[in-house]
Amino acid sequence: MTITNDTVWNNLSQLLDEIEPCRIAQQHLESCNYNIQGYWNSENRFYDRVTLLDSPTITLVNSAIGINQVNEKACPWIKLEFLLTPYNNSEDEEIGELTLVLDAQLNIIDENWCLDLDSPVVAISENAECDRQIEPILLT
């Protein structure tokens, strides 16, 4: 089976136009004052706070919709993935990526950050007490 019905794709495209994903991401950044509290980098190092020093350019790069079944109830969601780049940057420098998952009421129910902590528009704050490595979990 293939989904070739243009209506499905047109409805998704129309939905994305109506909810203005980049505006949602911008409002989310503004609501947290461009701060990410508690960030683990790819080497499992913990940072108490990561701050974006300037409002980035936000570009929607991927979107998905789905439905989870929870206690026999359908729970729809929308996943939006954004590329963050420095504002008015002529180079191809990236700050990182932001993924937001929204429920049917467009409330953010999950977020994930992947940031370049070496970027000049990113400031990090480390907490010595939280500077620890994650211990691997052994599944038996």
ROFI-309137 format. One record per residue (C-alpha): residue number from 1; chain; x, y, z; residue in three letters. Coordinates in steps of 0.5 Angstrom, whole numbers, m for minus. Layout:
BEGIN
  num  chaine      X      Y      Z  residu
  NUM       A      X      Y      Z     ALA
...
END
This chain:
BEGIN
  num  chaine      X      Y      Z  residu
    1       A      0      0      0     MET
    2       A      2      7     m2     THR
    3       A      0     14      1     ILE
    4       A     m1     17     m6     THR
    5       A     m7     21     m4     ASN
    6       A     m5     29     m5     ASP
    7       A    m11     31      0     THR
    8       A     m7     28      6     VAL
    9       A      0     32      4     TRP
   10       A     m4     38      2     ASN
   11       A     m8     38      9     ASN
   12       A     m1     37     13     LEU
   13       A      2     43      9     SER
   14       A     m4     47     10     GLN
   15       A     m4     45     18     LEU
   16       A      4     47     18     LEU
   17       A      2     54     15     ASP
   18       A     m4     55     20     GLU
   19       A      0     54     26     ILE
   20       A      7     58     24     GLU
   21       A     12     53     27     PRO
   22       A     18     58     27     CYS
   23       A     13     63     31     ARG
   24       A     12     57     36     ILE
   25       A     19     56     36     ALA
   26       A     21     63     37     GLN
   27       A     16     64     42     GLN
   28       A     19     58     46     HIS
   29       A     26     61     46     LEU
   30       A     23     68     48     GLU
   31       A     19     65     54     SER
   32       A     25     62     57     CYS
   33       A     29     68     56     ASN
   34       A     34     64     51     TYR
   35       A     36     60     57     ASN
   36       A     36     52     57     ILE
   37       A     37     50     64     GLN
   38       A     40     43     65     GLY
   39       A     44     41     58     TYR
   40       A     47     34     57     TRP
   41       A     52     35     51     ASN
   42       A     54     29     47     SER
   43       A     60     27     51     GLU
   44       A     55     27     57     ASN
   45       A     58     33     60     ARG
   46       A     52     37     64     PHE
   47       A     52     44     64     TYR
   48       A     47     48     69     ASP
   49       A     45     53     64     ARG
   50       A     46     54     56     VAL
   51       A     44     61     54     THR
   52       A     44     64     47     LEU
   53       A     47     71     47     LEU
   54       A     43     73     41     ASP
   55       A     36     71     37     SER
   56       A     37     66     32     PRO
   57       A     35     65     25     THR
   58       A     30     59     26     ILE
   59       A     29     55     20     THR
   60       A     24     49     20     LEU
   61       A     27     43     17     VAL
   62       A     23     37     18     ASN
   63       A     16     36     21     SER
   64       A     12     29     23     ALA
   65       A      5     28     25     ILE
   66       A      3     21     29     GLY
   67       A     m2     18     34     ILE
   68       A      0     15     40     ASN
   69       A     m5     10     44     GLN
   70       A     m5     11     51     VAL
   71       A    m10      7     55     ASN
   72       A    m14      6     49     GLU
   73       A    m14     13     47     LYS
   74       A    m11     16     41     ALA
   75       A     m6     22     43     CYS
   76       A     m4     26     37     PRO
   77       A      2     30     36     TRP
   78       A      6     34     32     ILE
   79       A     14     34     32     LYS
   80       A     18     40     29     LEU
   81       A     25     40     28     GLU
   82       A     29     47     27     PHE
   83       A     36     49     25     LEU
   84       A     38     55     29     LEU
   85       A     43     59     26     THR
   86       A     46     66     28     PRO
   87       A     42     72     26     TYR
   88       A     45     75     19     ASN
   89       A     50     70     19     ASN
   90       A     53     70     12     SER
   91       A     57     64     13     GLU
   92       A     54     57     14     ASP
   93       A     55     57     22     GLU
   94       A     50     53     26     GLU
   95       A     48     54     33     ILE
   96       A     45     47     33     GLY
   97       A     38     44     33     GLU
   98       A     31     45     37     LEU
   99       A     26     39     36     THR
  100       A     19     41     39     LEU
  101       A     13     36     40     VAL
  102       A      7     39     41     LEU
  103       A      0     36     43     ASP
  104       A     m7     37     39     ALA
  105       A     m8     44     43     GLN
  106       A     m1     46     41     LEU
  107       A      2     45     48     ASN
  108       A     10     43     48     ILE
  109       A     10     37     51     ILE
  110       A     17     35     49     ASP
  111       A     23     39     47     GLU
  112       A     30     37     45     ASN
  113       A     37     41     44     TRP
  114       A     43     39     40     CYS
  115       A     48     45     41     LEU
  116       A     55     47     38     ASP
  117       A     57     50     45     LEU
  118       A     63     52     42     ASP
  119       A     59     57     38     SER
  120       A     61     65     39     PRO
  121       A     53     66     40     VAL
  122       A     53     61     46     VAL
  123       A     55     62     53     ALA
  124       A     55     56     58     ILE
  125       A     55     56     65     SER
  126       A     57     50     69     GLU
  127       A     56     47     76     ASN
  128       A     61     44     79     ALA
  129       A     57     39     83     GLU
  130       A     53     37     77     CYS
  131       A     59     36     73     ASP
  132       A     59     28     73     ARG
  133       A     59     23     68     GLN
  134       A     52     19     66     ILE
  135       A     53     11     68     GLU
  136       A     51      6     63     PRO
  137       A     45      2     65     ILE
  138       A     46     m5     63     LEU
  139       A     40     m9     61     LEU
  140       A     40    m16     63     THR
END
